[in-house]
Amino acid sequence: EEWTLTDPDRQFVLDKMVQAINRWPVDSDRSINYRSLLPILQLLECKACPEAQLWAAWAIANLTSYDASRFARLAVDEGGDKMIQQFNLDNYREDLRPKMLELKKIILQNTEHYKHI
């Protein structure tokens, strides 16, 4: 099962998650050390949970902004740039669309910049 707790309920937690993501600056230092972005990239395919997709896009935008030489390379090498480019916002939750579009643009700018250096 995806959520077994009754308190707090799933939607309450997901709403709080979105509120937090919307407050986080994309260029902040999270001091995270990933060897691969694949676990995060896989969350972009989690259509049942747009909040998880939003977090994944924020994480990739953050990592490729904070340490572009390392994480933009990983995003490109692991196909993240193609995945985010193909991410369809047409059926995406309407209230999350503007933030996802912003993050998508940041990721694509960061990965394109990496490809040209």
Summary of the structure (lengths in Angstrom):
residues: 117
radius of gyration: 14.4
end to end distance: 45.3
largest distance: 50.4
contacts: 313
relative contact order: 0.15
helix: 65%
strand: 0%
